[in-house]
Amino acid sequence: MSEKRKALAAGKRRGPITRRQFIAGAGTAALSFTVVKPRLVHSYAANSKLDLGIIGCGGRGTWIAELFKQHGGYNVVAAADYFQDRVDNLGNKLGVDNAHRYTGLSGYRKLLEEADAVAIESPPYFHPKQAAEAVEAGCHVYIAKPLAVDVPGCHSIADSGKKATRKKLCFLVDFQTRAEPFYREALKRVHDGALGRFAFGESTYHAGDPFLSKYKYLKDNPGNPENRLRAWGLDRIISGDIITEQNIHTLDVMSWIMDEEPIWAVGTGGRTVRPAGTCYDHFALLFQYPNDVGITFSSKQFEGHGSQPDGIRNRMFGSKGVLETQYGGQVIIRGENFYRGGKNPGIYKEGAVANIATFHKSIAGGNFDNPTVAPSVRSNLVTILGRTAAYQGRKVTWNEIIRSRKKLDANLKGLKA
């Protein structure tokens, strides 16, 4: 049993005292407990188990929860989702007690009172608020990409990451490529000068439609908020559109390569093939970086009829060589400073497994510098820069984007709290 759950149990024995009241009044007596609470985790035992809550119990959330359980360092003790069937599906698979399954838009708040750590796997629209409240409640945060759907949300995540560090909490963003050894070694070599002076680059995310099973929810009453939530990947506000929700994988690698902000972006996009929803099904953009380095980006989410290359790919051309990467495929540097690299077809799972292990190790070791937050926020902002340029059909600058106060409103009135 974790310290937080011990505190709750102790509170129940002594009367109606809240968790925060317990923590505030425990004083030196709290230090006599065998397991140290998260905010004092510098002495947390490496073999101790963290009580974990899952926020968002769809396919990805359930899959991630199973990986946390397989790690061996976590007890999945609570789950929250708007929909009862989803939280029950996860709860039944992971053995979560019925009393700790929460529904509705704010059900996750009850979960925060029970967990040492949370995995946020809900639709991106909800991430900033859920992350902020989790940190405020004293929970370590493991969060899926993208972090937010708008600029204020990105700034909120950045603030939550900094606050987590101050409170000695871990805040980890789950990008699989950032944890993959071939990517990490190749990018280290690139930043050490393996490509020489950058000339130009390419970033692509060409795939089929991953939301074919969700169109049924938009067939009869597409404006119904519950239908929109069921099919959130087809809703540009709840998901952030495909460039933010999906294409962030390749744009994060682009941002990782460049290791600085773009100056501006220009381009186009649209919904040409997709039969329903408000998201685009393709984008075509140019990102301009300092020193006259341009990177073209394109994405699609519809049938490619066998055209190649498909997938998540990046290429960076320099005066001494070329970096080529493919998610699940070859990572290689060609040229004067050759690096053979290799392939990791299991990156989707192995990256998540590595991040889950890092999350536990960081907490056990008292490492709360939270290095994944800042680059992930920058990559998220890059997607919004490109999205805005495509939506508005004009050149949009980085400085303009980061000053934006426009907050997207999903207008989910009618949903149960």
C-alpha positions in Angstrom: 0.0 0.0 0.0 1.3 3.4 -0.9 1.8 6.3 1.5 -1.1 8.2 0.0 -3.5 5.2 0.5 -2.1 4.6 4.0 -2.9 8.3 4.8 -6.4 7.9 3.5 -6.9 4.7 5.5 -5.6 6.4 8.6 -7.9 9.3 8.0 -10.9 7.1 7.8 -10.0 5.4 11.1 -9.8 8.8 12.9 -12.8 10.4 11.3 -13.7 12.6 8.3 -10.3 14.1 7.6 -9.3 14.8 4.0 -6.0 13.8 2.4 -4.8 17.3 2.3 -5.7 17.9 5.9 -3.8 14.8 6.8 -0.7 15.9 4.9 -0.9 19.4 6.4 -1.3 18.2 9.9 0.8 15.1 10.0 4.1 16.9 10.7 7.0 14.8 11.9 4.7 11.8 12.5 4.5 11.3 8.8 8.2 10.6 8.6 7.8 7.4 10.7 5.9 5.7 7.9 7.7 2.8 6.2 7.0 4.1 2.6 7.8 7.7 1.9 5.1 9.8 0.2 5.8 11.1 -3.3 6.8 14.6 -2.4 9.6 13.1 -0.2 10.5 10.5 -2.7 14.3 11.1 -2.6 14.4 8.2 -0.3 11.8 6.1 -2.1 12.8 2.5 -2.4 13.5 1.3 -5.9 11.5 -1.9 -5.4 8.5 -0.1 -3.9 5.3 -0.1 -5.9 3.5 3.1 -6.9 -0.3 3.3 -6.8 -1.3 4.4 -10.3 -4.5 5.8 -11.7 -5.4 5.7 -15.4 -7.2 8.8 -16.8 -8.6 7.8 -20.2 -9.6 4.1 -20.7 -9.9 3.8 -24.4 -7.7 1.5 -26.5 -4.5 3.3 -25.8 -5.2 3.8 -22.1 -6.0 0.2 -21.5 -2.9 -0.9 -23.4 -0.7 1.4 -21.5 -2.3 0.3 -18.2 -1.4 -3.3 -19.0 2.2 -2.3 -19.7 2.4 -0.5 -16.4 1.2 -3.6 -14.6 3.7 -5.8 -16.5 6.5 -3.5 -15.3 6.0 -4.8 -11.8 6.6 -1.4 -10.1 3.0 -0.2 -10.2 -0.4 -1.1 -8.7 -3.2 0.0 -11.0 -5.6 1.1 -8.3 -8.1 3.5 -10.0 -9.4 4.4 -13.5 -11.4 7.3 -14.9 -13.2 7.8 -18.2 -16.2 9.7 -19.3 -17.8 6.4 -20.5 -18.8 3.6 -18.1 -18.2 0.8 -20.6 -14.6 2.0 -21.2 -13.7 2.3 -17.5 -15.3 -1.1 -16.9 -13.4 -2.7 -19.7 -10.1 -1.5 -18.3 -11.1 -2.2 -14.7 -12.1 -5.8 -15.5 -8.8 -6.4 -17.3 -6.6 -4.9 -14.6 -8.6 -5.9 -11.5 -9.6 -2.3 -10.5 -12.2 -2.4 -7.8 -15.6 -1.1 -8.8 -15.5 1.5 -6.1 -12.4 3.0 -7.8 -13.9 3.3 -11.3 -14.9 6.9 -12.1 -17.0 8.3 -14.9 -18.0 11.7 -16.2 -15.9 14.7 -17.2 -14.6 15.3 -13.6 -14.4 11.7 -12.4 -10.7 11.8 -12.6 -10.6 14.2 -9.6 -11.6 11.4 -7.3 -8.8 9.3 -8.7 -6.2 12.0 -7.8 -7.0 11.5 -4.1 -6.0 7.8 -4.3 -3.0 7.6 -6.6 0.7 8.3 -6.2 1.0 8.7 -10.0 -1.4 9.1 -13.0 -1.1 8.1 -16.6 -3.1 10.7 -18.7 -4.4 9.0 -21.8 -7.6 11.0 -22.4 -8.3 13.1 -25.5 -5.7 15.9 -25.9 -8.3 18.6 -25.3 -8.4 17.6 -21.6 -4.7 17.2 -21.0 -3.6 20.6 -19.6 -6.3 20.8 -17.0 -5.9 17.2 -15.9 -2.2 17.5 -15.7 -2.3 20.7 -13.7 -4.8 19.3 -11.2 -2.7 16.1 -10.9 0.4 18.1 -10.0 -1.5 20.2 -7.6 -2.8 17.0 -5.9 0.8 15.8 -5.5 0.8 13.1 -8.2 3.6 12.1 -10.5 2.4 12.5 -14.2 2.9 10.3 -17.2 1.3 11.9 -20.1 0.6 11.0 -23.7 1.3 13.2 -26.7 0.0 15.6 -27.8 0.1 17.7 -24.7 -2.5 20.3 -25.7 -4.7 21.5 -28.6 -3.9 25.2 -28.3 -1.2 27.6 -27.3 -2.6 28.4 -23.8 -2.7 24.7 -23.2 0.9 24.3 -24.2 1.9 27.1 -21.8 -0.1 25.4 -19.0 1.7 22.1 -19.5 5.1 23.9 -19.4 4.0 25.5 -16.1 2.8 22.2 -14.7 6.2 20.6 -15.6 8.0 23.4 -13.8 5.7 23.1 -10.8 6.2 19.4 -10.7 10.0 19.9 -10.4 9.5 22.4 -7.6 7.3 19.9 -5.8 9.7 17.0 -6.4 7.3 15.2 -8.7 8.1 13.4 -12.0 6.4 14.6 -15.2 7.2 12.5 -18.3 5.9 12.9 -21.8 5.6 9.6 -23.7 7.3 10.0 -27.1 8.6 6.6 -28.2 11.3 7.9 -30.5 12.9 9.9 -27.8 13.5 6.7 -25.9 14.7 4.6 -28.8 18.5 3.8 -28.8 19.1 4.2 -32.6 17.3 7.5 -32.7 19.1 8.8 -29.6 22.5 7.8 -30.9 21.9 9.2 -34.4 20.6 12.5 -33.0 23.5 12.8 -30.6 25.9 12.4 -33.6 23.9 15.0 -35.6 24.1 17.5 -32.8 27.9 16.8 -32.6 28.2 17.8 -36.2 27.9 14.6 -38.2 25.9 16.2 -41.0 28.0 19.4 -41.1 26.0 22.5 -42.0 22.3 21.8 -42.5 20.9 22.5 -46.0 17.3 21.3 -46.0 15.0 18.6 -44.7 11.9 16.5 -45.2 9.3 15.4 -42.7 6.4 13.1 -43.7 3.6 11.1 -42.0 1.7 9.2 -44.7 -0.8 6.7 -43.4 -4.3 5.3 -43.8 -7.3 6.4 -41.9 -7.0 5.1 -38.2 -10.5 6.2 -37.4 -12.6 4.0 -39.7 -14.4 2.4 -36.8 -15.4 5.8 -35.4 -17.5 7.2 -38.3 -20.5 5.3 -37.1 -20.8 7.8 -34.2 -21.1 10.7 -36.6 -23.6 9.2 -39.0 -26.9 10.1 -37.4 -26.2 12.9 -34.9 -22.7 14.3 -35.5 -23.3 17.3 -33.2 -24.2 15.2 -30.2 -21.4 15.8 -27.6 -21.2 12.1 -26.6 -20.9 11.1 -30.2 -18.2 13.6 -30.7 -16.4 12.3 -27.6 -16.6 8.7 -28.9 -15.1 9.8 -32.2 -12.8 12.4 -30.7 -10.0 11.7 -33.3 -12.3 13.1 -36.0 -13.0 16.3 -34.1 -10.4 19.1 -34.7 -10.9 20.8 -31.4 -10.9 17.7 -29.1 -8.0 16.1 -30.9 -6.1 19.2 -32.2 -6.5 17.9 -35.8 -4.3 15.2 -37.3 -1.2 17.5 -37.5 -1.2 17.9 -33.7 -2.7 14.5 -32.6 -0.8 12.2 -35.0 1.7 14.1 -37.1 3.4 15.4 -34.0 5.5 12.2 -34.1 7.4 13.3 -37.2 7.3 17.0 -36.4 8.9 16.1 -33.0 11.8 14.4 -34.8 12.1 17.5 -37.0 12.2 19.7 -33.9 14.6 17.4 -32.2 17.0 17.5 -35.2 16.9 21.3 -35.4 16.9 21.9 -31.6 15.5 25.4 -32.1 12.3 27.1 -33.0 11.2 27.7 -36.6 10.8 31.3 -37.8 7.6 30.8 -39.8 5.5 28.3 -41.6 3.3 28.4 -44.7 1.2 25.9 -46.5 -2.1 24.3 -47.0 -4.3 21.3 -46.1 -7.9 20.2 -46.3 -10.5 17.4 -46.0 -10.7 16.0 -49.5 -11.2 12.2 -48.9 -12.5 11.9 -45.3 -16.3 11.4 -45.3 -17.1 13.0 -42.0 -15.7 14.9 -39.0 -14.1 18.3 -38.8 -10.4 17.2 -39.1 -8.3 17.6 -42.2 -7.1 14.5 -43.9 -3.9 16.1 -45.4 -1.4 18.9 -44.9 1.5 20.2 -47.0 3.7 22.8 -45.4 7.1 24.5 -45.4 8.8 25.3 -42.1 11.5 27.9 -42.3 14.3 27.7 -39.7 17.3 30.1 -39.1 20.2 30.1 -41.5 17.9 29.6 -44.5 17.1 26.0 -43.6 13.8 24.9 -45.0 12.0 21.7 -44.1 9.0 20.5 -46.1 6.3 18.5 -44.3 3.4 16.5 -45.7 0.9 14.1 -44.2 -2.2 12.2 -45.2 -4.8 9.9 -43.5 -6.4 8.1 -46.4 -5.7 5.2 -48.8 -2.4 5.6 -50.6 -3.1 2.8 -53.1 0.3 1.2 -52.6 2.4 4.4 -53.0 5.7 4.4 -51.3 7.3 5.4 -49.1 4.6 5.4 -46.4 5.0 5.8 -42.7 6.6 8.3 -40.3 9.9 9.5 -41.9 12.5 12.3 -41.7 15.5 13.2 -43.8 18.0 15.9 -43.0 20.5 16.9 -45.7 23.8 18.6 -44.6 27.2 19.5 -46.1 28.8 16.3 -44.8 26.0 13.8 -44.8 22.3 12.8 -44.6 20.2 11.6 -41.7 17.4 9.2 -42.6 14.9 8.0 -40.0 11.7 5.9 -40.1 9.5 5.1 -37.1 9.9 1.3 -36.8 12.3 1.2 -39.7 15.9 2.2 -40.6 17.7 4.9 -38.7 21.0 5.8 -40.5 23.5 8.5 -41.2 25.1 8.4 -44.7 28.2 10.4 -45.7 31.5 11.3 -44.2 30.5 10.3 -40.7 28.7 7.1 -41.5 26.5 5.6 -38.7 24.8 2.3 -39.6 22.2 2.5 -36.9 19.5 -0.1 -37.3 15.8 -1.0 -37.3 13.4 -1.3 -34.4 10.1 -2.6 -35.7 8.8 -2.8 -32.1 9.3 0.8 -31.3 5.7 1.5 -30.5 5.6 -0.9 -27.6 9.3 -0.8 -26.7 9.4 2.9 -26.5 6.4 3.0 -24.1 8.0 0.2 -22.0 11.2 2.2 -21.8 9.4 5.3 -20.8 7.4 3.5 -18.1 10.6 2.1 -16.7 12.3 5.6 -16.8 9.2 7.1 -15.0 9.6 4.6 -12.1 13.4 4.9 -12.0 13.2 8.7 -11.9 10.7 8.6 -9.0 12.7 6.0 -7.1 15.9 7.9 -7.7 14.5 11.3 -6.8 15.3 12.7 -10.4 12.7 15.4 -11.0 14.4 17.6 -13.6 11.7 16.4 -16.1 13.7 16.8 -19.3 10.9 15.6 -21.6 8.6 18.6 -20.9 10.3 21.5 -22.7 11.1 19.8 -26.0 7.7 18.3 -26.1 6.0 21.6 -25.6 8.1 23.1 -28.4 7.1 20.3 -30.7 3.4 20.7 -29.8 3.7 24.4 -30.6 5.3 23.6 -33.9 2.2 21.6 -34.9 0.0 24.5 -34.0 2.2 26.8 -36.1 1.8 24.6 -39.1 -1.9 24.0 -38.5 -2.6 27.8 -38.2 -0.7 28.5 -41.4 -2.8 25.9 -43.3 -6.1 27.0 -41.8 -5.5 30.6 -42.6 -3.7 30.2 -45.9 -0.9 32.6 -45.0 2.6 32.8 -43.5 2.4 32.6 -39.7 5.4 33.4 -37.6 6.7 31.6 -34.4 6.5 34.9 -32.4 2.9 35.3 -33.4 2.0 31.8 -32.3 3.7 31.8 -28.9 1.9 35.1 -28.0 -1.5 33.7 -28.9 -4.2 33.6 -26.2 -6.8 31.9 -28.3 -8.2 29.0 -26.3 -10.2 26.4 -28.2 -13.7 25.6 -26.9 -15.1 22.2 -27.6 -18.6 23.2 -26.5 -19.4 20.0 -24.7 -22.5 21.2 -23.0 -24.9 18.5 -22.1 -22.2 16.0 -21.0 -22.4 14.8 -17.4 -19.9 16.3 -15.0 
